[in-house]
Amino acid sequence: MASSPGSNAPLTRSEGSQAKKSQRAEEAIFYKNCRAAYLTVFKSSLENIKSKEQLTLVLQQAGRNPSQKTVDKYWTSQTTTLNFDDFCTILKEETPATKTELLEAFGKIDTDNTGCILHEELYKILTTEGEKMTLDEVSAITELPDFNCNGKLDYRKFCDSYMTTSEQCCRAALEKLDTDNRLRHRQFGSGAETSTEGITLPASKPSLKVVRKTDHKQTPTKGCRLKKVKTQITGEAKLVYRDEDGELALTKEFRAALLDIFETIDLDGNGLLSLEEYNFFELRTSGEKCDEEAWAVCKGYTKGAVSCHYLTSTVKLCKRLGNFDMKKNELTRQGFMDLNLMEANDREGDPSDLWVTLLSLGYNKALEMTEACPFVIDIYAEKCKPRIKAIYLEAGGWQLHRAVCKSAVNKGDAKVMDGCENIIVYTYRSGMRITSVIENKSENKVIVHVNNEQSRNCLSNRGLAVFAVEVAPKSMTVSQHVMPLDEQEEWLYDCVHSLLR
């Protein structure tokens, strides 16, 4: 039945879909804010809150100002730890105080609506009523010059200052999180440039970073550092151990690696794995895939349930997922950890299957990600709904080679080689990478000698400081890609090209 404009007709399917998307976006923002606040106190969101003091601190970082009563509400005599998911639940319950609420509270004291409260009256109320403050705590407020004058507290200015400080804490936490993400997902470069002149590039600004055992000393998995493995790993990282009760548990290092994996496949950043996201993981590691019907059935199983659902790999996967924590039909971080622990228990502690998973995701036996490079692409559009599709491109293929050369020629600086007007070196620069392309306009093949010996803190994809490049007639080729060996230090790129033949 058609409905006229302005009628109270039910939401259309399109409107319902938009509302659902909006809700998911809000949840993603909320989760990001939670994680940002948590990581200002802890190195990883896998770490637990172990005391009331830590709970108070992390709530303050999230823009809350919890009273002792509030802290006691969530940290009872039976509480030993709270995890990140518990923290998110608390933040949903404890909404931050608004400026209006603060002004109303002060207004109950300032019955004449002067906007100020005498220090004497403030001391009396705050030290004798409600959750009592000490004299020193009250003095810490009354001694601040920004909102105190002539023995009075200007509570309107105080509220403004309180809200500003709260917003700054939240903003600083988000900026730190974004910085950490950029460091972890820094794009792997291919383009940059070269020149016969020295180029000095400044060191990147130092920033805070969550350091995990899975991080390599020089974060080698990017750009020209993606090479065939040469270094043999001696020994093997431990993935599981038995606790005091003889039960299998995941090691701290393995849990940190799993957290990185979880965050990599959590594409919408909401702290949960949807069916689509989880299937990226399953297809990559086992070749199996869970369909929507099996995923939906998963919620109906309980721990220890045994049935004939081992008949097919899909339903077997369904049973596995049914044993673990899910929210809104999505797998939680803890559920993802427990799933991998179950793999270990299935093999009675044999980590072979776990290593198959890790190796397929690019990790080596030292739990370093050396054969993969997670990255993030942000796309912004105003008048269209963008779509992105991954296309396989074979390493060394002509399409990639042509695209890199074209980019350097179009965006880079051109310099004719001394004494040879038909040989042109193009140098393309960006913040953390340099690419050099050599064009041969002559009718004959040439060999160009490339010398990087005067460069400092530079790493070339060629693996050599001095090498030669052969360029066919009427063609161009990539000479090298260069990036800093240590991104926190200044690097000098000084390359000399000369003609051998």
Secondary structure as UniProt FT lines:
FT   TURN            5..6
FT   HELIX           13..38
FT   TURN            39..41
FT   TURN            45..46
FT   HELIX           52..61
FT   TURN            62..63
FT   HELIX           68..74
FT   TURN            77..78
FT   HELIX           84..93
FT   HELIX           99..107
FT   TURN            108..109
FT   TURN            111..112
FT   STRAND          116..118
FT   HELIX           119..128
FT   HELIX           135..142
FT   HELIX           145..147
FT   STRAND          148..149
FT   TURN            150..151
FT   STRAND          152..154
FT   HELIX           155..184
FT   STRAND          198..201
FT   TURN            213..214
FT   TURN            217..218
FT   HELIX           223..225
FT   STRAND          240..242
FT   TURN            244..245
FT   STRAND          248..250
FT   HELIX           252..265
FT   TURN            267..268
FT   STRAND          272..273
FT   HELIX           275..285
FT   HELIX           292..297
FT   HELIX           298..300
FT   TURN            303..304
FT   TURN            309..310
FT   HELIX           313..322
FT   STRAND          326..327
FT   TURN            328..329
FT   STRAND          330..332
FT   HELIX           333..346
FT   TURN            347..349
FT   HELIX           352..360
FT   TURN            361..362
FT   TURN            365..366
FT   TURN            395..396
FT   HELIX           398..411
FT   STRAND          413..417
FT   TURN            418..419
FT   STRAND          420..430
FT   TURN            431..432
FT   STRAND          433..440
FT   STRAND          446..451
FT   TURN            453..454
FT   STRAND          458..460
FT   TURN            461..462
FT   STRAND          466..471
FT   TURN            473..474
FT   STRAND          475..484
FT   TURN            487..488
FT   STRAND          491..494
FT   STRAND          496..499
//
